[in-house]
Amino acid sequence: MPVKKFPFSGFSSVAIHAGHEADPNYAHLTPIYASSTYVFDEAEQGMRRFSGEEKGYIYGRWGNPTITETEEKIAALESFGIAGETGNPIELKAILHASGMAALSTLVIGTLKAGDKILTHYSLYGGTQELFEKVLPPLGIEAIIVDLRDLHAAANAMKAASNIKMLYLETPANPTIQCVDIEELTLLAKANNLIVAVDNTFATPYLQQPFQYGVDYVFHSTTKFLNGHGTAIGGVLLGKDLAHMNGHITKVHRLLGGNSNPFDAFLLTQGMKTLEVRMERHCHNAMEVAGFLEQHPAVSKVNYLGLASHPDHYTATKQMRHPGAMLSFEMKDGLEAAKNFIDKLQMCIRAVSLGTCDTLISHPASMTHYSVPKEKREQYGITDGLIRMSVGIENVQDIIMDLEQALK
Ligand SMILES: Cc1ncc(COP(=O)(O)O)c(C=O)c1O
């Protein structure tokens, strides 16, 4: 049984091999361990496992070999090529969850308490925004929302409000594809003793590695590009303070019960193996699609980080390998035109979510951001004519042909 402990030099080699342990039955892939509990040879062994004296699985909510491989692979990808203060590669701990929202819940409940405040940007995934505005305030945790692309406003907000404990960034962000400067904001946050957490879902570790800038936590909805095929809901929380991750955060994860399961973990592991090749194609296609849309007479505006016209183009260039696969655009004739366009699509899929091989198209105002009040939506640039696209990896000429016929 060969054990792969080779010093991988490339991202895809890590994506394919990291985290894998040779299977005792010589299976090529780590099997789906569909078992809720794990056997002790004798009572003493059970005691040693509970006390932490002996490593080993105990109970499925706490961990599972299929899940461990997935967690180690994600940790290896998020830390790939990043050296710590000592010059050695940084070590991260990843905890897989049932969904992105479960990972976010562990993060906020594991790090904040009543009276604490979160400083964040206004353009966030709708579910995150609702969590911050509806679920956390009754627990005494409040979100302060500022345009974090304005570093002076960010610095002033950190000084003005007492009890800000966390800077929470989502970049690029839903659905106007805004981008905030992770490096500059982390410097400001650290000068003010704040925890920094980044939702890296849209970028993936192939395009952007927030730990490079000294952030404390990264989280993903693995449902999206990491899985890549739309086969499972999932989330992951990663941290660099290993004692804290293995201690308090693991406790919160286990006790809140938002654990993943071996089947979804298996799907995610297989999906991540092709992350680099998928992201290269996604980004190439997105650039072509953005160029096509930008010159189309039915479209008044295209939000794509690869276009020089995007206000955050420079920030994206600074911190992302490529500008990503997400874009949004506004139909000149508003809601009716947006509905007509969506109804006429023949190959692109009418669905929310993102990051699958197939192109997904949705209408944020009536779908992902339906619960955000209209005046706030408009203030955030989520107009009735806005369409969001997760550009897939089909042959780009077919994507463009479908858009062209639907825009007629
Ligand atoms: C950027 C972002 N973060 C978090 C989430 C929540 O993830 P999940 O649906 O896996 O709970 C989503 C879901 O769409 C998302 O787009």
The ligand as an SDF file (V2000), in Angstrom:
LIG
                    3D

 16 16  0  0  0  0  0  0  0  0999 V2000
  -21.0170   33.2390   -0.9750 C   0  0  0  0  0  0  0  0  0  0  0  0
  -21.8650   32.2590   -0.2340 C   0  0  0  0  0  0  0  0  0  0  0  0
  -21.6070   32.0030    1.0570 N   0  0  0  0  0  0  0  0  0  0  0  0
  -22.3440   31.1150    1.7660 C   0  0  0  0  0  0  0  0  0  0  0  0
  -23.4060   30.4450    1.1990 C   0  0  0  0  0  0  0  0  0  0  0  0
  -24.1990   29.4620    2.0160 C   0  0  0  0  0  0  0  0  0  0  0  0
  -23.8320   28.1650    1.6860 O   0  0  0  0  0  0  0  0  0  0  0  0
  -24.7900   26.8810    1.7480 P   0  0  0  0  0  0  0  0  0  0  0  0
  -25.9160   27.0900    0.8180 O   0  0  0  0  0  0  0  0  0  0  0  0
  -23.8780   25.7470    1.3660 O   0  0  0  0  0  0  0  0  0  0  0  0
  -25.2520   26.7740    3.1720 O   0  0  0  0  0  0  0  0  0  0  0  0
  -23.7110   30.6770   -0.1440 C   0  0  0  0  0  0  0  0  0  0  0  0
  -24.8240   29.9640   -0.7830 C   0  0  0  0  0  0  0  0  0  0  0  0
  -25.2670   30.2910   -1.8620 O   0  0  0  0  0  0  0  0  0  0  0  0
  -22.9120   31.5930   -0.8710 C   0  0  0  0  0  0  0  0  0  0  0  0
  -23.1610   31.8680   -2.1720 O   0  0  0  0  0  0  0  0  0  0  0  0
  1  2  1  0
  2  3  1  0
  2 15  2  0
  3  4  2  0
  4  5  1  0
  5  6  1  0
  5 12  2  0
  6  7  1  0
  7  8  1  0
  8  9  2  0
  8 10  1  0
  8 11  1  0
 12 13  1  0
 12 15  1  0
 13 14  2  0
 15 16  1  0
M  END
$$$$
